[in-house]
Protein backbone atom coordinates (compact mmCIF):
# COMPACT_ATOMS: atom_id res chain seq x y z
CA UNK A 1 0.00 0.00 0.00
CA UNK A 2 1.66 3.25 -1.06
CA UNK A 3 2.20 5.92 1.54
CA UNK A 4 2.08 9.53 0.44
CA UNK A 5 5.05 11.44 1.84
CA UNK A 6 6.33 8.12 3.15
CA UNK A 7 4.10 8.06 6.20
CA UNK A 8 0.46 8.32 5.21
CA UNK A 9 -1.96 5.47 4.79
CA UNK A 10 -5.15 5.96 2.74
CA UNK A 11 -7.83 5.57 5.39
CA UNK A 12 -10.47 4.78 2.78
CA UNK A 13 -8.63 1.58 1.88
CA UNK A 14 -8.47 0.57 5.53
CA UNK A 15 -12.09 1.45 6.24
CA UNK A 16 -13.54 -0.06 3.10
CA UNK A 17 -12.94 -3.80 3.44
CA UNK A 18 -14.76 -5.78 6.11
CA UNK A 19 -12.16 -8.53 5.69
CA UNK A 20 -9.52 -6.06 6.88
CA UNK A 21 -11.35 -5.37 10.15
CA UNK A 22 -8.82 -7.47 12.05
CA UNK A 23 -6.12 -5.00 10.96
CA UNK A 24 -8.13 -2.12 12.43
CA UNK A 25 -8.19 -3.46 16.00
CA UNK A 26 -5.04 -2.61 17.94
CA UNK A 27 -4.64 -4.43 21.25
CA UNK A 28 -2.72 -2.42 23.83
CA UNK A 29 -0.09 -4.56 25.55
CA UNK A 30 -0.20 -2.47 28.71
CA UNK A 31 1.22 -5.22 30.91
CA UNK A 32 4.24 -5.22 33.25
CA UNK A 33 6.43 -7.87 31.65
CA UNK A 34 7.39 -9.27 28.27
CA UNK A 35 6.35 -12.70 29.53
CA UNK A 36 2.82 -11.48 30.16
CA UNK A 37 2.74 -9.70 26.79
CA UNK A 38 3.81 -12.92 25.09
CA UNK A 39 1.02 -14.79 26.84
CA UNK A 40 -1.54 -12.24 25.62
CA UNK A 41 -0.28 -12.55 22.04
CA UNK A 42 -0.30 -16.35 22.22
CA UNK A 43 -3.86 -16.43 23.58
CA UNK A 44 -5.15 -14.06 20.93
CA UNK A 45 -3.48 -16.01 18.14
CA UNK A 46 -4.63 -15.14 14.63
CA UNK A 47 -7.65 -13.22 15.93
CA UNK A 48 -5.45 -10.12 16.33
CA UNK A 49 -2.73 -8.84 14.00
CA UNK A 50 -1.95 -5.41 15.48
CA UNK A 51 -0.49 -4.53 18.90
CA UNK A 52 0.43 -1.37 20.78
CA UNK A 53 3.59 -1.18 22.86
CA UNK A 54 3.73 1.78 25.24
CA UNK A 55 5.88 3.03 28.10
CA UNK A 56 5.08 0.31 30.62
CA UNK A 57 6.21 -2.55 28.41
CA UNK A 58 8.89 -0.58 26.53
CA UNK A 59 10.83 -0.04 29.75
CA UNK A 60 10.62 -3.74 30.62
CA UNK A 61 12.26 -5.10 27.48
CA UNK A 62 9.33 -4.27 25.26
CA UNK A 63 11.31 -2.67 22.45
CA UNK A 64 13.03 -5.94 21.64
CA UNK A 65 9.66 -7.68 21.97
CA UNK A 66 8.19 -5.16 19.51
CA UNK A 67 10.91 -6.05 17.01
CA UNK A 68 10.12 -9.75 17.48
CA UNK A 69 6.41 -9.13 16.86
CA UNK A 70 7.19 -7.23 13.67
CA UNK A 71 9.60 -9.92 12.51
CA UNK A 72 6.85 -12.49 13.14
CA UNK A 73 4.40 -10.73 10.85
CA UNK A 74 2.48 -8.68 13.39
CA UNK A 75 1.98 -4.94 13.08
CA UNK A 76 3.24 -2.81 15.95
CA UNK A 77 2.10 0.62 17.08
CA UNK A 78 4.91 2.11 19.16
CA UNK A 79 3.23 4.57 21.51
CA UNK A 80 6.12 6.75 22.63
CA UNK A 81 4.45 10.19 22.37
CA UNK A 82 7.74 11.82 21.42
CA UNK A 83 8.37 15.49 22.15
CA UNK A 84 11.77 17.14 22.26
CA UNK A 85 13.94 19.53 20.28
CA UNK A 86 13.72 19.02 16.53
CA UNK A 87 17.05 17.22 16.08
CA UNK A 88 16.36 14.77 18.91
CA UNK A 89 12.91 13.94 17.56
CA UNK A 90 14.29 13.44 14.05
CA UNK A 91 17.11 11.12 15.14
CA UNK A 92 14.70 9.07 17.26
CA UNK A 93 12.24 8.73 14.38
CA UNK A 94 15.02 7.63 12.02
CA UNK A 95 15.94 4.75 14.32
CA UNK A 96 12.35 3.74 14.99
CA UNK A 97 11.69 3.62 11.25
CA UNK A 98 14.47 0.99 11.02
CA UNK A 99 12.78 -1.21 13.63
CA UNK A 100 9.93 -2.29 11.36
CA UNK A 101 7.25 -0.51 13.36
CA UNK A 102 3.94 0.31 11.65
CA UNK A 103 2.94 3.37 13.69
CA UNK A 104 4.58 5.85 16.07
CA UNK A 105 3.05 8.61 18.18
CA UNK A 106 4.36 12.05 18.97
CA UNK A 107 2.68 15.02 20.58
CA UNK A 108 1.05 17.35 18.06
CA UNK A 109 3.47 20.27 18.38
CA UNK A 110 4.07 21.76 14.91
CA UNK A 111 7.88 21.90 15.02
CA UNK A 112 8.21 18.36 16.36
CA UNK A 113 5.78 17.04 13.76
CA UNK A 114 7.62 18.69 10.87
CA UNK A 115 10.96 17.31 12.06
CA UNK A 116 9.48 13.81 12.42
CA UNK A 117 7.84 13.87 8.99
CA UNK A 118 11.11 14.80 7.31
CA UNK A 119 12.96 12.07 9.24
CA UNK A 120 10.40 9.39 8.30
CA UNK A 121 10.24 10.34 4.61
CA UNK A 122 10.74 7.32 2.36
CA UNK A 123 9.87 4.80 5.09
CA UNK A 124 6.64 2.92 5.79
CA UNK A 125 6.37 4.34 9.31
CA UNK A 126 3.02 6.05 9.91
CA UNK A 127 3.40 9.05 12.21
CA UNK A 128 0.46 9.76 14.48
CA UNK A 129 -0.20 13.11 16.14
CA UNK A 130 -1.51 12.85 19.71
CA UNK A 131 -4.04 15.66 20.12
CA UNK A 132 -5.50 15.52 23.66
CA UNK A 133 -5.17 12.44 25.85
CA UNK A 134 -8.48 10.64 26.39
CA UNK A 135 -7.82 10.70 30.15
CA UNK A 136 -8.05 14.52 30.10
CA UNK A 137 -11.08 16.77 30.28
CA UNK A 138 -11.52 20.54 30.41
CA UNK A 139 -10.50 20.82 34.04
CA UNK A 140 -7.30 18.88 33.37
CA UNK A 141 -6.42 21.22 30.50
CA UNK A 142 -7.00 24.24 32.71
CA UNK A 143 -4.82 22.73 35.43
CA UNK A 144 -2.09 22.21 32.81
CA UNK A 145 -2.16 25.91 31.95
CA UNK A 146 -4.10 25.89 28.69
CA UNK A 147 -6.10 29.06 28.19
CA UNK A 148 -8.54 27.13 26.03
CA UNK A 149 -9.91 24.43 28.33
CA UNK A 150 -12.20 22.91 25.69
CA UNK A 151 -10.72 19.53 24.70
CA UNK A 152 -12.67 19.39 21.44
CA UNK A 153 -11.43 22.80 20.27
CA UNK A 154 -7.83 21.88 21.04
CA UNK A 155 -8.18 18.51 19.29
CA UNK A 156 -9.48 20.15 16.13
CA UNK A 157 -6.79 22.82 16.10
CA UNK A 158 -4.06 20.22 16.50
CA UNK A 159 -5.62 18.00 13.84
CA UNK A 160 -5.35 20.86 11.37
CA UNK A 161 -1.73 21.45 12.33
CA UNK A 162 -0.97 17.73 11.90
CA UNK A 163 -2.48 17.76 8.43
CA UNK A 164 -0.42 20.81 7.50
CA UNK A 165 2.76 19.18 8.82
CA UNK A 166 2.23 16.10 6.65
CA UNK A 167 1.54 13.60 9.44
CA UNK A 168 0.14 10.17 8.61
CA UNK A 169 -2.65 10.17 11.17
CA UNK A 170 -4.28 11.53 14.29
CA UNK A 171 -4.85 10.07 17.75
CA UNK A 172 -8.00 11.43 19.37
CA UNK A 173 -11.05 10.36 21.30
CA UNK A 174 -13.71 8.69 19.18
CA UNK A 175 -16.02 11.42 20.48
CA UNK A 176 -14.18 13.81 18.16
CA UNK A 177 -13.62 11.34 15.30
CA UNK A 178 -16.28 12.66 12.93
CA UNK A 179 -15.20 16.28 13.43
CA UNK A 180 -11.52 15.39 12.95
CA UNK A 181 -12.30 13.35 9.84
CA UNK A 182 -14.08 16.38 8.39
CA UNK A 183 -10.88 18.41 8.86
CA UNK A 184 -8.24 15.93 7.72
CA UNK A 185 -10.18 14.18 4.95
CA UNK A 186 -10.08 10.49 3.99
CA UNK A 187 -6.36 9.95 3.58
CA UNK A 188 -5.13 10.04 7.19
CA UNK A 189 -5.35 7.25 9.70
CA UNK A 190 -7.58 8.13 12.64
CA UNK A 191 -6.66 6.11 15.73
CA UNK A 192 -9.01 6.18 18.71
CA UNK A 193 -8.11 4.95 22.21
CA UNK A 194 -10.60 5.05 25.08
CA UNK A 195 -12.75 2.33 23.47
CA UNK A 196 -15.06 0.54 25.85
CA UNK A 197 -17.68 -2.06 24.85
CA UNK A 198 -21.03 -1.97 26.64
CA UNK A 199 -20.70 -2.82 30.32
CA UNK A 200 -16.93 -2.33 30.50
CA UNK A 201 -15.44 -0.16 33.25
CA UNK A 202 -14.07 3.20 32.10
CA UNK A 203 -11.01 3.05 34.38
CA UNK A 204 -8.99 6.27 34.06
CA UNK A 205 -10.52 7.17 30.69
CA UNK A 206 -12.91 10.14 30.68
CA UNK A 207 -13.89 10.43 26.99
CA UNK A 208 -14.93 6.92 25.96
CA UNK A 209 -16.94 5.48 23.07
CA UNK A 210 -18.14 2.03 22.04
CA UNK A 211 -16.41 0.15 19.19
CA UNK A 212 -19.39 0.50 16.86
CA UNK A 213 -19.77 4.22 17.52
CA UNK A 214 -16.06 4.78 16.85
CA UNK A 215 -16.28 3.03 13.47
CA UNK A 216 -19.40 4.96 12.52
CA UNK A 217 -17.64 8.18 13.53
CA UNK A 218 -14.86 7.66 11.02
CA UNK A 219 -12.11 5.95 13.05
CA UNK A 220 -9.73 3.85 10.98
CA UNK A 221 -8.17 2.04 13.97
CA UNK A 222 -9.41 1.29 17.49
CA UNK A 223 -7.04 0.83 20.42
CA UNK A 224 -8.42 -1.52 23.08
CA UNK A 225 -6.51 -2.54 26.18
CA UNK A 226 -8.12 -3.62 29.42
CA UNK A 227 -11.43 -4.92 27.98
CA UNK A 228 -9.34 -7.55 26.16
CA UNK A 229 -6.15 -7.93 28.20
CA UNK A 230 -8.00 -8.17 31.54
CA UNK A 231 -10.70 -10.52 30.21
CA UNK A 232 -10.93 -14.11 31.43
CA UNK A 233 -11.15 -15.25 27.81
CA UNK A 234 -9.05 -12.78 25.87
CA UNK A 235 -9.68 -14.22 22.43
CA UNK A 236 -13.44 -14.26 22.96
CA UNK A 237 -13.31 -10.64 24.15
CA UNK A 238 -11.36 -9.60 21.05
CA UNK A 239 -13.68 -11.47 18.73
CA UNK A 240 -16.72 -9.86 20.35
CA UNK A 241 -15.25 -6.40 19.76
CA UNK A 242 -14.39 -7.29 16.17
CA UNK A 243 -17.97 -8.44 15.62
CA UNK A 244 -19.30 -5.16 17.03
CA UNK A 245 -16.94 -3.28 14.70
CA UNK A 246 -18.22 -5.27 11.71
CA UNK A 247 -21.82 -4.59 12.68
CA UNK A 248 -21.15 -0.86 12.32
N, C-alpha and C positions, 0 to 999 in steps of 0.2 A: 504494500500500500504506500503510495508516494506521499511524502510529507513536504508540504510547502515550507520554504525557509528552513528545512531540515528538522523542524520540530513541531509541525502541526499535523493533526490527523483529521480527515474529513468526518465530522460527526455524523453526517447523513448516512455514510456507509456503515458506521457502527450502529446507528439507531435502526436502520432499515431492516435488517435480517433477523428474524426471530431465532434462527439457528445460531446466531452469534450472541445470544443473550448471556450465555455462560461467560463470554469474554467481557461482559459489562458489569459483572459482579466482582468486586474486589474485597477479599476477606482480609481484615486487619489482624495481623499477627502481633497483637498487643499482649504478649506473654513474657514472663521473666527470663526464660532460658531458651537456647536453641533446641534443646531436647524436647521441650514442650511444643515449640513451633513445629518441629519435625513430626510430632505426634498428630498435631492438628492437620498438617498437610497429608499425612498418611491416611487419616480417617476420612478426609474429604475426597481423596482419590481424584478420579476424573470428573467429579461433579463441579470442581472449581479449577480455573486455570490462571487466576490472577490474584496476587497477594500484595499486601502493603506491609512494609517494614519501616517502623518508626524508631524514635529515640530509645524506647525501653529495650527493644531487642537489638538495635544497632550497637548499643554499648555493652552487650553481653555476647558478642561474637556474631551478631546478626548480619554484618556486612559480608562476611565470608559465606554465611548461609544464603544471603540474597544472591550471591554469585552462583552458588550451587543450584538454587532454584532456576535461575535463568539458563544455566547450562543444561538443566534437565527439561527444558522446554516450557517452563512456566513463565508468565509475565510478572514483573516485579515493579511495584510503585514504591520508590524510595522517598519517604516522607520526612525530609530533613529541614524543610522550611528555612532555607538559607537566607541570610541577610548579613552583609558585611561590606567593606569597601569594594569597589568595582573589580580590582585586580584579584582579590581573594575569592570573590564569587566566581569569576571567570575561570580561575585555575581549578577550583573545586569542581565546577561543571565539566571541564575538560576531562578530568579523571573519572567522574561518574559516568560520563558518556562511554568510556572504555570498558565499563563493568558489565555492559549488556542490559542495563536497566531500561524499562519501558517508559517510566514516568518519574519526574522529580519535582518536588515543590520548593518554591521560594516565596518569601513575602512580597506582596505586590507593591514594591517601591520602584518607581520608574527607572532610576539609575541602575539598580541591581538587576531589574528585568532586562534592560538593554544589554548589559554586560553579559548576562547569562545566555541570551539569544545569540549573540555573536559567537560566544564560546561553543555553543552546541550546533552551530551551523554545519550542515553536511552529515550530521549524525541522525540516528533514528530516535534519539531521546526526546520525549515530549515534555516540555516545561510547563508546569502548572503554577498559576499565580494564586496564592492564598489571599483571599479578600478579608473576611472577618471570621474568626474562629466560631464554630457553631456552639461553643460553650459560653460565648459572650453575648450579652444583651446591652441595651442602652445604658444602663447604670454602670456596667463594666467599662464601656467606652469612656464614659465621663470620668470614672475613677482613673483611667489611664491617661487622661489629659486631652482627649479629643474634644474640640469645640462642638463638633457635630456628633451628637450622641445617638443618632438614628442609624442602626446597623444597616438597614436596607439602602439608605442614601450612600453610605460609605462603600458598600459592596458594589453598587452600580458605578460609582466614580472610579473605583479601582479596576472594575471589569473593562471600562473604556480605556484606561491607561494600559492595561495588559494587551488589549487588542492593538493599540497604537505601537506598543513595544515589539510586537511580533511574537508574543507567547503562543504556545500550543494549546492552552486550555486554562480553565478557571476552576478554583475550588471555592464553593460557596454552599450555603444551606439550600436544600431543595425548596424551601419557602421562597427563595429569590430566583429559582431556576428559570422560570418563564420570563421574568423581567431581564435577567442576564442574557438569556438566549436572544431576546429581541435586540439587545445592544451588540452582541458579538457575532450574530449570524450563525449559519449552519456549520461552519468549517472548524470551529474550535471544540475541543473536548470540554465537557462540563461535568465535573466530578463532585458528587454530593455526599459528604459524611453526615452523621446525625440521622441515619436511617433506622427507624424502629418499626417492626411489624406490629400489628394490633396486639395489645396485651403485654408488650415488652416494656420493661422499666426504662425510663429516660436516663438514669444515671446522672452524669455531670453535663449532659447535653441540654441546652435550653431551647434551641430552634430545631425541632425534629419533625420528620415527615415519614409517611409510610412508603414502602417500595413502589407501590403502584402509583401513588401521587407524584413521586419523584420522576418516574418515567413519563407520566402524562405532562409534567411540567417542562420537559425538555432535557432532562439529565441524560448524559451519554454513559456515565459510569456511576455506580452506587458503591460506597464504602460501608461495609457492615462488619462490626467487630463482635462485641459481647453477645448479641442475639444468636450468633453462630458459635463463637469460640467457647462461650460459657454454657452452651446447651448440652443436655445429657447425650443426645444423639446429634452430633454436629452435622453429619451428612444430611440427615432428614431436615434439619433446620435450614441448611443452605438450599436444599431442593424446594422447600416450601416457599422461600423467598424468591427463588428463580421462577416458580410457578406464578406467584403474585406479579412479578415483573412482566411475565408473558401475558398475563390477563389484561394488562394495561395497554 
